Amino acid sequence: MPSPPLLDKAHLQAAVDWYLILNDQQVSAAQQQAWQQWLGADAQHARAWARVQRLQQQLRGVPQDIALPVLSEMGIQRRQGLKVLLLMAGGSALLGGYRLSPYSADFATRTGQRREELLADGTRLHLNTDTRVDVAYSHEERLIFLRQGEIQVTTAADRAPARPLLVVTAHGRIRALGTRFDVRLDPAFSRVSVQQHAVEVRLNDDPQHAQRVAEGQALTFGSGQMGALRVADNAESAWVRGQMVALDWRLADFIRELGRYRPGYLGCADEVAQLRISGAFRLDDIDGVLANLPLSLPVRVRRFSRYWVRVQA
């Protein structure tokens, strides 16, 4: 995995400020537009915003006396940290289609949970951890709205061939062309990886332009931008089999990905962030994976509580 530049605490603090503004009931259209401009002005802004949204998911339900030190350690001021925790506890809804209650979606999973659903037309839908999906079938089209998280779609032959199946994210639409494919939604981008046949991707900002993604290819796209086609990594869909496969990953990236499957805060100290790790790991035993880390790497796993775990030298 490529190593992104370190996230400046000033950018993170700015993202927290925007989080508080956008969750104010009096937020104006001008403020929302200003946030969009800030978000698109710098890649670091998008990374900081994504970090705040991950925090919102990780710290949901974590006791305040545990969550506050985590926020303080990251450079978030105590007063603003308290406000953020208050918003989380109150079930405030973030922009971008995210919904905090799993009961507000047609299909949903909690952190660490995975499930499989068979839709009315025979399409098979796998939901990864912390995922929300709505389904809307009509006579004209079959729509799967990915509100949050990650899914794998295996399409079935529809009785009405002219009725397309589309996965809709905050960034665009993915049209299935008789296929199996994965879609992952992050705050700043969406990613599609095709295992069989092909899909067609159109951006919300440029619906006239279509990008075909063939079997064995993957594509990342965001607001107003389409990435370059790349070779799909088969390990990206290992979660369907209950595994996470790491091939020479930075430890920081490994811990961040592992944290998607465990409630609470799971962090990695800077002094061990660049260590490399490879292997296949069971998603149903995250604590076991953490317990085995010191057997292969010069690290210790500090458990301050069941909700706050940190890997350090």
Secondary structure by P-SEA (a helix, b strand, c coil): ccccccccaaaaaaaaaaaaaaacccccaaaaaaaaaaaaccaaaaaaaaaaaaaaaaaccccaaaaaaaaaaacccaaaaaaaaaaaaaccccccccccccccccccccccccccccccccbbbbbccbbbbbbbbcccbbbbbbccccbbbbbcccccccbbbbbbcccbbbbbccccbbbbbcccbbbbbbcccbbbbbbcccccbbbbbcccbbbbbcccccccccccccccccccccbbbbccccaaaaaaaaacccccbbbbcccccccccbbbbbcccaaaaaaaccccccbbbbbccccbbbbcc
